[in-house]
Structure formats: C-alpha cells, structure tokens
C-alpha cells in the first residue's frame, strides 16, 4: 500500500469588519465592533483527511465546507465611564477622584455542526476511515408539506 500525502489545500477567509467609537467630554466612552465572516476550504489537515477512502477519485472539492473554527457573527461592545470625583475639591478629590467603571459585552455565533453522512468500512478494503457514501436518487421528500 502506498500512502499519498501532500501539503497543499485551498482555504479562504472572507470578512467584513465594522467599528464605531463615541467619546463624550464628560468622561463617557462607548464602542462597538462587529465582524461578519466565513472560513471555508478543502479541509483542515491540509486536505489529507479521508484521502485514502476517496481514492481513486482524488476530488478535493468534495471535502470543501466550513471550517470547524468558523464563527459567522462576532459582536463586542464596551463602555468606560470616568466617575465625576475628579472635579471635587479638597481631600474628597483624592479619595473619590480617578475611579472609573468599565464593561465589555462579547457575543458570538456558535461553531458549525458537522452534519456529514458517512458509511462504515464494510468490505471496502480501507483502514480505519469512514468513506462518504454516494447519492443515489432524489434526496428531496416526495411530499414536502408540514402536515
């Protein structure tokens, strides 16, 4: 048996990043950043996962899909508020002055769920890999109504 390995693959990252900051003269700062992105490609192990099971086709396009670490939406919001103790007079300025309140909110969409259909090895004479089955027939339901 000859094992075929290579170190090439086609992976892509497409993203849109937006950021908005607003500063007020009374010591209040708001910020929000949003990223909409997609990471996809031929595979995460340089395209070598399930390679032996896909011989003789060697069609890397069949392994294309979203990467396991792909997160579509990423939103981060923050604020900083310098408390007004800095403007006080006397010893209270040294006790209450210079304090601030901060906050960060981070929300992200989840990672993609691996929903591929696989078959067991059976008598295909492949090692421990799970080959992908071929599609036979129309996969759409004959009666697509919700009833």
C-alpha positions as CSV (number, residue, x, y, z in Angstrom):
1,X,0.0,0.0,0.0
2,X,1.3,3.4,-0.9
3,X,0.1,6.3,1.2
4,X,-0.4,9.5,-0.6
5,X,0.2,12.7,1.4
6,X,0.5,16.3,0.2
7,X,0.7,19.7,1.9
8,X,-1.5,21.9,-0.2
9,X,-5.0,23.0,0.2
10,X,-7.3,25.8,-0.6
11,X,-8.7,27.7,2.4
12,X,-10.4,31.0,2.4
13,X,-11.4,33.7,4.9
14,X,-13.9,36.4,3.9
15,X,-14.9,39.0,6.4
16,X,-16.5,42.4,6.9
17,X,-15.4,44.3,10.0
18,X,-17.1,47.5,11.3
19,X,-16.2,49.6,14.4
20,X,-17.8,52.6,16.0
21,X,-16.5,54.6,18.9
22,X,-18.2,57.6,20.6
23,X,-16.4,59.8,23.2
24,X,-18.2,62.4,25.3
25,X,-16.5,65.3,27.1
26,X,-17.9,64.2,30.5
27,X,-15.7,61.1,30.5
28,X,-18.1,58.6,28.9
29,X,-16.9,56.4,26.1
30,X,-18.9,53.8,24.1
31,X,-17.5,51.4,21.5
32,X,-19.0,48.6,19.4
33,X,-17.2,46.3,16.9
34,X,-18.9,43.7,14.6
35,X,-17.4,41.1,12.3
36,X,-19.4,39.1,9.7
37,X,-17.2,36.4,8.3
38,X,-16.9,32.9,6.7
39,X,-14.0,30.5,6.8
40,X,-14.1,27.6,4.4
41,X,-11.8,25.3,2.4
42,X,-10.7,21.9,1.3
43,X,-10.0,20.5,4.8
44,X,-8.2,21.3,8.0
45,X,-5.5,18.6,7.8
46,X,-4.0,20.0,4.5
47,X,-6.8,18.1,2.7
48,X,-5.4,14.7,3.9
49,X,-8.4,13.6,6.0
50,X,-10.2,10.7,4.4
51,X,-7.8,10.8,1.5
52,X,-7.3,7.1,1.3
53,X,-11.0,6.5,1.4
54,X,-11.6,8.8,-1.5
55,X,-9.1,7.2,-3.9
56,X,-9.4,6.7,-6.8
57,X,-11.3,10.0,-7.3
58,X,-9.0,12.4,-5.5
59,X,-11.6,15.1,-5.9
60,X,-10.7,17.7,-3.2
61,X,-13.8,19.7,-4.0
62,X,-15.9,17.0,-2.2
63,X,-14.1,17.9,1.0
64,X,-14.9,21.6,0.8
65,X,-17.0,23.2,3.5
66,X,-17.0,25.4,6.5
67,X,-14.0,25.1,8.9
68,X,-14.6,23.8,12.4
69,X,-13.5,27.1,13.9
70,X,-15.7,29.3,11.6
71,X,-17.9,31.8,13.5
72,X,-20.2,33.9,11.3
73,X,-21.1,36.7,13.7
74,X,-18.9,38.4,16.4
75,X,-20.1,41.4,18.3
76,X,-18.1,43.2,21.0
77,X,-19.4,46.3,22.8
78,X,-17.7,48.3,25.6
79,X,-18.0,51.4,27.7
80,X,-15.8,53.4,30.0
81,X,-17.2,55.9,32.5
82,X,-14.9,58.1,34.4
83,X,-16.7,58.9,37.7
84,X,-17.1,62.6,38.5
85,X,-15.0,62.5,41.6
86,X,-12.1,64.2,39.8
87,X,-13.9,67.5,39.8
88,X,-14.3,67.7,43.6
89,X,-12.3,69.9,45.9
90,X,-10.3,69.2,48.9
91,X,-9.5,65.7,50.3
92,X,-12.5,64.1,48.7
93,X,-10.9,64.6,45.3
94,X,-8.0,62.3,46.3
95,X,-10.4,59.7,47.8
96,X,-13.1,59.6,45.1
97,X,-11.2,61.0,42.1
98,X,-9.7,58.8,39.4
99,X,-12.2,56.0,39.6
100,X,-14.0,54.6,36.5
101,X,-16.4,51.9,35.6
102,X,-15.9,49.7,32.7
103,X,-17.9,47.0,30.9
104,X,-17.4,44.6,28.0
105,X,-20.1,42.5,26.2
106,X,-19.0,39.8,23.8
107,X,-21.4,37.8,21.7
108,X,-20.6,35.2,19.0
109,X,-22.4,32.7,17.0
110,X,-21.6,29.1,17.5
111,X,-19.3,26.8,15.6
112,X,-20.7,24.9,12.7
113,X,-22.2,21.4,13.4
114,X,-20.6,18.6,11.4
115,X,-23.6,17.1,9.6
116,X,-22.0,14.9,7.0
117,X,-23.3,11.5,6.2
118,X,-20.8,8.7,6.4
119,X,-20.8,5.0,5.9
120,X,-19.0,2.2,7.8
121,X,-16.0,0.5,6.2
122,X,-17.7,-2.8,5.5
123,X,-15.7,-4.7,2.9
124,X,-14.3,-1.7,1.1
125,X,-10.7,-2.7,2.0
126,X,-9.9,0.7,3.6
127,X,-8.3,1.1,7.0
128,X,-10.0,3.0,9.9
129,X,-11.5,5.7,7.8
130,X,-15.2,6.3,7.1
131,X,-15.8,6.8,3.4
132,X,-18.6,9.1,2.2
133,X,-21.5,7.3,0.5
134,X,-22.6,8.2,-3.0
135,X,-26.0,9.8,-3.5
136,X,-28.5,7.6,-5.4
137,X,-31.8,9.1,-6.3
138,X,-33.5,12.3,-5.4
139,X,-32.8,13.3,-1.8
140,X,-35.9,15.6,-1.6
141,X,-39.0,14.2,0.1
142,X,-41.9,13.2,-2.1
143,X,-44.4,15.2,0.0
144,X,-42.7,18.3,1.4
145,X,-45.8,19.7,3.2
146,X,-45.8,20.1,7.0
147,X,-49.0,18.1,7.5
